[in-house]
C-alpha cells in the first residue's frame, strides 16, 4: 500500500511539471466531498483563490472524474485530512468563476 501511494505521488508530481498553475503551500485539508454528479471538492484551510481573480475567498478546490488522477487526488486528500498532515495543492484555472481547479496534491511528512 505504501508503495502504491508513493508511486501515485511520484506520478502526480511528474504530471504536474507540464502544467502551469499556482501552488497553495503548507495548508490542511478540512473537508473532502464527492457528489453523484461525478465531481467534488477538497476544502483547504487556506482560503486564497489564486486562479479565480475577482472571486470571493474560499477554500473549496474543484475536481471531477475527467480530471486525470482525480481518484488518487481525492484519496491523498482524505488520507492527509485523517492523518492531520499538511499538503500542497496545485490549482490551475477556475471552475464556475469561483473555485480553483485541482491538478495536483502533495502530502507533506511533517
N, C-alpha and C positions, 0 to 999 in steps of 0.2 A: 504494500500500500504506500509506504514511504517513497519507494522508487517511482511509483506511478505519479504521485504528487510532484516529486522533483522533476520528472520528465515533463509533466504538463506545464509546470512553471517555466522550465527552460524553453519549451516550445512557444509559450506565450511571450516570453521575453524576446525570443528571436523574431517572432512575427511582428512584434510592436516596433522593432527597429526600422521597418519600412514605412511606418505611419508617422505623420506629423501629429501634433496634439499637445496637450498640456498634462503634466504630472501633478496630481494632488498628493502631496507627500505627508508622511507621518500623521495619518488620521486613523480613526477607529470606525469599524462598521457598527452601526446602531440598529439596522433593520435590513432584512432580506425578504423580498416579496416576489412571487411569480404568479401570474394570472392565467386563466384558461384561454385568454386571447393570445397566448404564446409569447408573452412579453412580461418584463418585470423591472424591478428597481432594486438597487443596492443603495441604501442611505448611509451617508458618512457623517461623522461629527463635524467635519469641515464643511461649511455651507457655501463656500465660494462657488461661483458658477462661471468658470473661465471661458467656456466655449459658447455661452449664450449671453452675449453682451446686451445689456438693457433689460434682461430678465431679473426678476427678484431673486434674492439669495435663497437657496435651498440645497439640501444635501442629497436630494434624490438623483441618482445616476441611472439612466435608462439603458436597457438592452433587450433584445428579443432573440428568438431562435435562429434568425437569419444572420445574426452576428457570429462570426467564426469563433468557436470556442466558448460560446455563451454558457453551456452546461458546466464547463470546467471553471469559468469565472464565478458563476453562482456558487459552486461547491467550495472554491477557495475562499470566497467572501463569507460563507456560512461557517466554515472551519475557523477563520480568523475571528469572527464575532464570538463564537463559542469559546475560543481559547483566549479571548481578550487581547489579541495581538494587533499591533499597528500594521497598517497597509499603505501601499502606494497605488493609486488608481490612475490609469491613463485614460483621459477623455478626449474625444475628437468629435467635432460637430455638435449640433444642437437638435434635440427632438422636441417638436411641438412648440418651439420658441420659448421653452422654459426649463428643459432638463438636459444636462450634458450627457452624451452617449459614451458608454464604457467601451474601450478597446483593449484594456489590459489591467491585470490585477497582480500585485506582488505582495506576498505576506512576509512581514519582517520577523526575524527571530527574536528581537528584543522589543 
